[in-house]
Every structure is written in structure tokens, then in C-alpha cells.
């Protein structure tokens, strides 16, 4: 797990980003996002963020324009005052310590919380996901936590994300798959043998990783 967290930035932006740009469709059937491409003789350069991938042009079947579809907005609901007083980042640290998890997970969980709920303890999504890590009621029941209790929500979300990381620990893109499964469910990830071709899920993974990398730069 620690090895994968250390190299998280090396694999995500090339394989998981999905925003306004184009889809590069390879002759193998694999697809990836690109901001743009340039062809020069038998070679094509694919640009995605700060990354550039160069390959034979013959490997590409076609390019398709794509449009970013943003995830549904998170809306707030009423919550008891004592829950608002909780420090989410402290609760995340405590959950990681209590579950005896690698310290590096703190930054990843912070990144998930930022994307899921923006650290709003009373966030409720249009789909009914609850709290900081946006647990669906059924998931919360399976985890044995009350999703409206801030500490339990973080405890359950941390445990669930850790279970997903363990599920995909044999894969080079372990963290990417775990994040995609947190958003779209492990069944979708398993069906597509990786990040499913859902605009919301791919953008979700990209944003969480961006949050994570920003933390590494700023220490916040």
C-alpha cells in the first residue's frame, strides 16, 4: 500500500483523467483521455496535463471529441451543533491510528473527503450519500456505522477505502482502482478491469489525485 501511495502521481493523469478534450482510441480497443495530440510523420504525441506520451501513429484507431460531465452538486442538510464542532482532519488521523493503517493514508483520505463533501460535515448528495465521506445508507449499514455521526462516518469511510485498497493491492493501479470503486462501486471496476468509462468516475479519480498531490506540495 505504501509503495503505491508513493507513486500515485505517476500513473493517474495518463490513465484516468476525463475532462473536455478528446478520447484516444487505440487499435487494441483501449481508450484514454488527451487534452490534444500532434502527429509528425509516423509518430503521434498525446498531451494530457503536464504529461506527454509518444507512440507510433499506427497504434491509434481514432480520436473522438469528449465533453466533461461534472458530478452532481453536494447540498447541505441540517445537523446537530455538536457534530459541526468536530474537527474532521483530527478524526481522520484518529481513524487511521485506531485501525493501525499507514500514516500515508491520512493524506489520501483527506483528499477523498475534500472531493466527496468539501469537509462539510452535514453534506447530503442528491443520491442520498451522507456526511464527509458520502456514505450511502446501505454501505453504512454494512459497515455498522451511523453515517450522520461524524466520527462514525469517517471511521466507516476509512475502513471501506482501506478494504478497497486491499482488494486491488496486486494491481499496479491499486489506488486508482480503489478510488474508482469508492465512487462507482467495485462491481463496475471489476466489470471493466479498471476505471469504468464513466465521466463522473474518471473525473472524480483525477480530482482526488490532484488533491493528494497538492497536499504533498504544500503539506496542507
Buried (B, 14 or more C-beta within 10 A) or exposed (E): BEEBBEEBEEBBBBBBBBBEBBBBBEEEEEBBBBBEBEEEEEEBBBBBBEBEBEEEEEEBBEBEEBEBEEBEEBEEEEBEEEBEEBEBBEBBBBBBEEEEBEEBBBBBBBBBBBBBBEEBBBBBBEEEBBBBBBBBEEBBEEBEBBBBBBBBBBBBBBBBBBBBBEBBBEBEBBBBBBBBBBBBBBEBBBEBEBBBEBBBBBBBBBBBBBBBBBBEEEEE
